[in-house]
């Protein structure tokens, strides 16, 4: 057989062998391409969210956990957005095939010590408060919160201005007093609100925007009747038409609230500050709060 004929017979064999190489390369490239979007989606969502919620300290964005939804952890708060960060979703995510509460599982991972008891107590508060129960399916509503890590144990509130506060609660002179840093989309803040009502406490509520609620906080602070506006805000009711006075409003008190919270490590809500400056992070059962407000540990 001539050398020419031998080459001609071998070319198809080499052609098949060489032809497989692009397929392997393509497969590897496709695998790499599939692996990259998870990271890039997270980063893109983080950038978009940071632009929309510049006052919120976002800890982590995970767009791979639930299809089509990005899970956001902001300190000890958990909520959700679409990948473009246009829509913010407050509430719980349930897997209807596995019958699993995915939000509860994540919250337990964030803080395994407190959330089970707090969630159960918050649910009981909903049942007890009948017509005042919030509309969201979470424990009260909105993203649940766990205690922040390494915050200040005692603080002085003397530097905070009056125009960042909403005064409400008991009018009895010797009633226990407490200051609450809250977010109107925080589920445990709503549960705490009902508990403090039942305890007959005098409350100074200072809104902070953890979940993009600055507009709501501004509307409440600018209302002629701040306490009534706050009730509607916690009830997801429209307060703009009923409570805005139409005049210019000084919102520097809200800036002061948020700066104070950041300075003292309050990354979640609610945060309670007793008259003696003692700090309590997160929702607690009624019996605990009653004891704590009287000076108990």
N, C-alpha and C positions, 0 to 999 in steps of 0.2 A: 504494500500500500504506500502511495506517495505521501510525502510530508504534508502536501497541500490537502489531500483527502483526510489525513489524520486530524488536522486542525479543524476542518469543516465538521467532522464528526464530534469533536470535543467542544466546539463552540456552544451548541445548545445546552450541554451539561454545565459549562461555566456560566452560560446565560441564566440558567435556572438558579444556580447557586448564588450568583451575584444579585439576581433579582430579588432574592429573599432579604438582602441586607437593608434596602430602604424600608421594608416592612417592619423589621426589628427596630430600626431607628424611629420610624413613625410611631410605633407602639410605645417606645420609651418617651418620645416627645409628648404623646397624648397623655401618658401617665403623669408626666411632669406638669402638663397643662391642667389636668384635673386636680392636682395637688395644690397648685398655686392659687386658684380663685378663692379658696377658703381664707387664706391669709389676706389676700387683697380685698376681699369683701369686708372682712373685719376692719381693716385699716380704712377703707373708703367710708364705711358706716361710722366709724369713730370720728373721722374728719368732719363728715356732714353733721353729726350730732353735736360736736364741739362748736360748730358754727351756729347751730340753732339754739343750743343751751350753753352759752359761754359761762354761766355761773355754776353749772353743775360739774362737779369733779367726777368724771367717768373713770372707773377703775378698769373695766374690761368690757369688750363687745364680742359676742360669739354668734356668728351668723350661720353656724353649721349644726347647732343643736336641734333646732326646730325648722323644718323646711319652710322657706319663704319669710321667716321672721328672725330678727336678730335679738338675742337676749342681752340686756345691758345691766351691768352691775355698777352702781354709783355709790361707792362707800359700802354701806350696809343696805342700800335700797336695790330692789330688783324690779325692772320693768322691761318693756319690749318696744321695738320700732320696726318699721319696714326697712329694707336695705338702703333706701335713699334718705332715711331719717325724716321723711316728710310727716309720717304718721306715728304718734306715740300711743302705745297701747298699755292701759293700766288694768290689772286684774290677773287672773290665774290662767295658765295653759294646761289643759287636760288632754291626755292621749286616750281617745275613746276606744282604741283597739286593746290597749293594755290596761285600761281603766286606772291610769296612774296620773296623779297630780304632779306634773313636772315642775311647777313653780315651788310647791312644798318641798320636793326633793332637793332642789337647788338651795332653798333657804335653809334647810337642815344642814346642807353641806357647808354653808357660810357660817351658820351658828347653831351647832347641834344642842347647845345647852338650854336655850330658852324658847325656841319657836313653837314647839309642840304645845306647851302649856299656854303660851300667849295666843296662839291661833284658836285654841279651844275656848279660851275665855272671851276672846273677841267675838266668836260665833255666839256664845251665850248672851253677850251684850246686845247683839242684833235681835235675838229672839225676845229679850226682855223689853226692848225699846219699841216694839211694834211699829207704829206709824212713823217713827223717826229713823228706822233702819235704812242705811244707804242702799243704793240700787245695785251695786256691783257684787259679783258672786264671791269675792275674796272675803277674808275675815275683816269685815266692815267694808272696805273697798280699796282699790288702788294697790300699788306695790307694798308688800309688807316690809317691815324693817326690823333689823336686829341691832343689838347694841354696837356702838362704834368701838374701835380698838384704841386703847391708851388715850382717852380724853382727859381733860382736867377733872379732878375729883371735887374741887370747890372753886367757885368763881364769884366775882363781884359784878353785879349788874348796874352799879352806880353810873357807869359811863353811857348807858343806853338811853336814847331820847324817848320821850313820851309819844312822839308822833309815829313810832314804829310798833305801838302796842294796842291791843284791843282788850279792854277791861270788861269782864263779865263774871257772873256767878253770884254767890250769896252776898247779901248786903249786911249780914250780921258783923258787927265790929270785930269780934274775937274769932271769927271763922278762920281756919287755916288758909294761908296764902301760898300760891305757887306760880311760877312763871313757866310757860310752856313754849318751846320752839317747835313749830309744827309746819307741815305742808298740807295744803287742802286736798291733795290727791293721795295722801298717805292713809292706808287703811287703819293702822293702829292709832293714828291721830284721831280718827273719827270715833273709834272705840273708847279711847281715853277721854274724849270730849264728853261722851255720855256717862262715863264712870265718874268724872269729876262733878258733873251736874248732880248725880245721885248722892255724892258725898257732901254736897253743900259747901264747896270750896270757893274761895275768891281767886279768880284766875286772871293773870296778865298773859295774854297770848301774843306771841311774837312770830309772825309768819316768816319762813325762809323758803326760798325757791330751790328745792332739790329736784323736782320732777317737772320743771318748766311751768310753774304756776305763778310766776311773777305778775302776769296780767291780772289774775284773780286776786292775788294779794293786794295789788294796787287798787283794784275796785273796792275791796273791803275797807282798806285803810282810808280811802277817799270818801266813803259813804257817810252820810249824816248820822245814821244809826249803825255804827260799826258792828255791834253785837248781833243785830238782826241780819246784817249782810253776811256775817260769818256763819250764822245758822244756815242761810240759803246756800252759801258756798259749800259747806259740808254736806248739804243735801243735794248737790248737783243741780241746783235751781238757778235760773237766770236772775242775776242781781243787777245787771247793767241798767236796765230800764227803771227799776224801782228805787235804786239806792244812789246812783251817781248824782252828785249835786250840780254837775256841769261847770263848776269853778275849777281854777287851777289848784293842783294838790301837791303838797310837798311829800315826796316819797323817800326823802333821805333817811328816814327812820328804817325803812326796809333795807337800804344799803347797809346801815349800821348793824341790823340784825344779822345779815349774812356775813359781814366781815367779822363780827363777834363769834359766830358759829365756826367759821373757818379757823380763826385764831385759837380756839379752844378745842379743836378736834371733833366738833359735832358734825359728822358726815352722814348721819342718819336721823330720822325723826320717828317718834317724838323724843324730845329731851326735856326733862323736868328739872327746874332749879328751885330748891326750897328757900325759905326766908333766910336761913343761915348760910346760903350759898352752896349747899350740898347738891351734887348732880346725880340724876338718875336717868339712865339711858333706856329707851324703849318702853313698850307697854308692859304693865304688870297687873295682876288680879286686884280686885277691889280691896280685899283684906290686906294685901301687902301695901297698897297705896295709903290706906287709912292709917296703918301703923307708921309708915315712912313719913307721912306729912306731920305726924305728931312728934317726930324726932327719932323714930326707930331706925335701926340699921337697914 
